[in-house]
Amino acid sequence: MRTLPWIVCSCASLSLVAAAFGAEKQKPYPHYWLSIATSNQSMPGMPSEMGGVASLFGKKNMFGPRRDLLLQLESPRVPGETPKADHEIPPGQKMGASLPLVTPVSEKSEYVPQKRGETPEKVEKPKVRMLIYWGCGEKIGKGQPKVIDTAKMDLVAFGKAFAGRTPTHHTPPSPHAGWTYGEWPNKDDRTEIPAESSMIGSHVVKGNYIPDISFALDKKRDFMAPVQFSPLQKSAEGAMTVEWKSIPTAIGYFATAMGHNQDTGESIFWSASEVQDLGFGLQDYLTPGDVSRFIKEKVILDPSKTTCTIPPIFKDGQAGMMQFIAYGEELNLVQPPKPKDPKKRWDIDWSAKVRLKSTAMMPLMMTSGDDSPRKARSKKSKNVPSEPKEGSNEESRPDGENSGAGSSKPEGGISDRLRGIFGF
């Protein structure tokens, strides 16, 4: 009888060991991720002068709505032949019958050892002064701005000043030892996604290092609608009201803005959060759980919102740029599904994740309305032809602006102000 407690304890321990051993024996399985994004870099009232700005960035179709898709596949199976996988897509995607998932060839970089006695160059501590604001409203909130001055704080304090909400960490498929990886777009195929492309329908991924991965996508997991802004409305005090068209499949919104005061050298940061949070970690895909949690914490805007007023923090002549994101639904699939019986072993063949977002960027400058300088000049050029004053060296130009040795400094156009924002 004295040994009975020991026997009971041993049995319980063996059960735990068996459970742990069973969990360890779960075989690794393929993972497939679809990252579906919509972006819109267009601006309300954007004039034709912006047509050539995209070339300055080396990008095609930088402005205007566009659709992006990233497909990433990883598998623990290494084929004896050249890895091959294809994603068979529905007709509505209008990109052919399938998209090839190509395994990239890694290039080894030459290691250059550091010479003896050679010490890394000392990096000087940056001298930056930043003003931090947050919240939607006509007036600046209490206790704002929070000032971050690198000249008066160490790196630890600097890091804490920028601390914010930490979303769930995403680890998408990637190349790593012992696994086979494939992706699209790739060096062999970068087919442009048509504006009318749709992901709705049946999808099948086939390859020589994976089992068939078959699934279907519905309207909630299709390309999200692009973010569309109404013309900015500016109050007499300088607050700017940003209004956007509701996105049917959005589960939350978030906005940030930054600018620079050329007179003082200060950087200006703002976020739509009701509590202090710059949201540096929120401008990307988020899980629905994170979105719901951050809405409750008054950081992310509820999907019913369609407007936010930026307080009067960006004065005239201070370049500002706003980043905006609409979060979409997420789909997580596992085959076969988890057994209802907890005692039954669950061997997974594959998993798939679909994540969505719609983003936009917009310069914080008036680009339309009767108070727009360019519109006023346009009206003047149409109704009252500009003539050079007697005795001046100015020559009239078609757009009503003058240049030459005797001209005054012209008002900066949108292109000029964008150069100030991006530094080119």
PyMOL commands that set and color helices and strands:
alter all, ss='L'
color gray80, all
select helices_A, chain A and resi 4-24+48-57+91-93+150-152+155-161+219-221+288-296+373-383+414-422
alter helices_A, ss='H'
color red, helices_A
select strands_A, chain A and resi 31-40+65-75+85-88+98-100+129-134+146-149+180-184+201-207+210-217+233-234+240-243+252-260+267-271+307-310+319-335+350-363
alter strands_A, ss='S'
color yellow, strands_A
deselect
rebuild
show_as cartoon
